[in-house]
Every structure is written in structure tokens, then in C-alpha cells.
């Protein structure tokens, strides 16, 4: 058994059992626990700390683009949910219903929101009267409930946390521009904060959001070769505006239906972080969302001056705006602490001992590569910040290299099947646009059309499935 496997004997091998590895990691690092409620999860403080940092980063971006936060009810009257036919049909299998309150049967069932378009649109119909009221740019941070049959923490649970933006506009051009702007906001966030390379573009008609005119997706590739839909942005057209009578008096004195968008990401992003970046030792957390960016571990802290120096360094790093923890637990050895914080994915470890103090230096260790660097204590703040940036860049490159190595091209269905089953990962293929061919690919390989990328490539003239003239190059993959 290798040294690495010895260290993580309590974590399953990624190569041998990826699903069990994922479960072991989220449990051992105390991200979540299982409550006595089917399909739900308790997000523990360390896991919730990641979500808080995701919120902080995204919320700043939303406010920079002119959006305001609001909050809408958890309960949606059944009559409202039915107002947009395609929408209710799409969500019907996952809706949880409240039928009684205070021991009495309700006169109308209440849906526990699977998404908030309908309850929000009921309010927008009241608030939007004139072109002067537009655009209306709102977002809410909340929980939603979808009664999933098969669940896995962060990836698919009966209740999860998310944000959902809902905007109203005077023209389709403005709404479409908003849809694409927020998709690009997500892409920039994924790459620059989560170190998560993503592919963006429209979804197929089959894969779009129920009730939308067009759905744009952000797809990421996990280390088991499956894709994860990491975020979506929807052009809702006038479908909901007509269903809920959202009209405004335009400058020309004519009453017109508004145009709308909605867009969202969820705690599923945490599952993506784990599966894109994690390794045999456990988590690797992107520095910008890690609850602890630097752990300071004093070595031989029973010796005079060591603990005082460690405290001084930790205080300096905190004053520089970093999230720091000092582990001065006397009951555990430095080696045990090193392993523990590696498993928890802390991006940088700072070691300080008597010899380091004599040389006015410390040891910095990167979580992503395990590289050690002897660093002068003078200017340690800048050195640690530079290493955190290097960790982010290294994690992004490693994820991008993995995606490129696991992106294949298929010109025939046989090639498609081999790539999906044997090589694993994304498969680029030409498609005619016919839903029957899309369904045939899924039936043969288990893969779905993940995205029609904005950056199109001409692989051939014909559809991978039927041989007719191709319209798009599509990324196919098995997915969560």
C-alpha cells in the first residue's frame, strides 16, 4: 500500500469507487450529515462556510450589475402554479404539497416552491404598470424543494439552497441581453472564483427549462467523466407575462406584455467543487471560497517562543484580510494536523518551528501540489497571497487539462458509444436538430445533449445519428 493510500485508508479510492469516495469525503470533512428526513441534508458549519463565500462573491457581482435582493413566499397556491401550462407540467412530478394547516384541510393545496416564477410573477403583475417601472432586476437567496427519487448531498436533494434572479424588461432584445449577461457572470465566477472551467451555450429544446423560450447552460466535467449542470440562465420570453398578465403602458401609449428572464445556481456548486478538484487525500478547496485559506501549525510548540510567534503570524495574516486558523491543540502531533488539513482542503499550510524562528522564516505548503517553500517572515502576507493565487491557477489548469484530455470527437454512433462507455467524458458530435436523434443517442449510450457551445466547430456535414445534414456541434455526456 502506498503512503498516500495508507494516509487515506478511510477514504475510498476515486478510481475504484468514485461514488463512495465522494460520500467518504463529504462525511469525513464534516461538510454535511444525514438528518432523519428522506432525501435531505444538514449542511454543517464547514460546508456552510463554503456556501457563504459563494454567496458573498456572487452577491457582489449581482449588485454590480444593478440587481436588488428580495424575498418571496415559500408556498405557492396551486392555482398560480397552473397558470403556465408547460411550466407546471415540467415540475409536477417533483412538487411537494401542503394539504393541511393547523389540523384543518386547506381549501386550496399549497406547493412548496420548486422554483419561484409563478409566485414572483403574481407580484410583478401588481408592480409593473408603466415603462418607467422597467427594467425590474430582482434576485432572491432561498431554499427550494423538489421531491427527487434518487438523492445525493449537494448534487440532488429534496431541499437545497440557491439564488434565483427574476427580471422584467420592455423588449425581447433587452431580456435576451440580460439572459446572456448573467450566464457570462456565472462563467466568470466559476472560472475566477471556483477554478472551474465551464462550457456555455444554449440547451436543446428537450433539455430547456419548462416554460422558457430558450435556456442557456453552464456545464462542468467531473473527474469520473460525468457532466454537471452548474448553472442556467433562461429567456422566458412573454410566456409568463401572458399567463400572469404582466403588462406595462409603453411610451407610445399602448399596453404591452413584458419580457422576462430567470437564472440560478445552487449548493450543487459545492458538489462540483468536490468532484472537480478533490484527490485521494480528500478535498481541494479553491482559495476564494475556502472557509480557511491558511492554517498555521506550530511545530514543537512546547519550546519557548514558538506558540507566540505562530500567534503573531496568524494575527498578521488575519489583519491582511485572509481567513486563518491557528491550530494550537496540544493533544495532536503536527503530522496528524498536516494530514487533517490536507483532507479538509485548506489551500495553504504554514509551518513554524524553532529552527524557522532562528532563520526568521517559515515553511509554506500548497495543498494542490504539496510543494514546500521556505519563506522569510518579512512580507509573509504578500507571499501567502501570491501562493493562494498560484493555488487557484494551478487548480484551474489541472481541471482544464483533465477536461481537454477527456473530450472526444465522434463522427458515428459506434464512435459515440465507445467514447461514452470506454473513454468517458465529453463527446463532441454533429447533430441535425431532430429530437428523435437526441433521444436515440441517450437510448444507445445513456448520454444527453449537455450544451450547444457558442464556439462551434465543423466536425462533419452530417448528423452523428441519422446521417442527415447537421445543424450544430453538440457536447454529449452522461450527467448528474
ABEGO torsion letter per residue (X at the ends): XBAAAAAAAABBBAAABAAAAAAAAAAAAGABBBBABBGBBBBBAAAAAAAAAAAAAAAAAAAAAGBBBBBBBABBBAAAAAABAAAAAAAAAABBBBABBGGBBBABBBBBBABAAAAAAAAAAAABABAAAOBBBBBBBBBBBBBBABBBBGABBABBBBBBBBBBBABAAAAAAAAAAAAAAAAAAAAAAAGBBBBBEBBBAAABBBGBABBBBBBBBBAAGBBBBABBBBBAEAAAAAAAGBBBBBAAGBBBBBBBBBBBBBAAAAAAAAAAABBAAEBBBBAAABABABBBBBBGAABBGAAAAAAAAAAAAAAAGBBBBBBABAABBAAAAAAAAAAAGBABBBBBBAAAAAAGBBBBBBAAAGBBBBBBABGAAAAAAAAAAAAAAAAAAAAAAAAAAABBBBABAAAAAAAAAAAEEBBBBBBAGBAAAAAAAAAAAGBBBABBBABBBBABABBAAAGBBBABBBBBBBBX
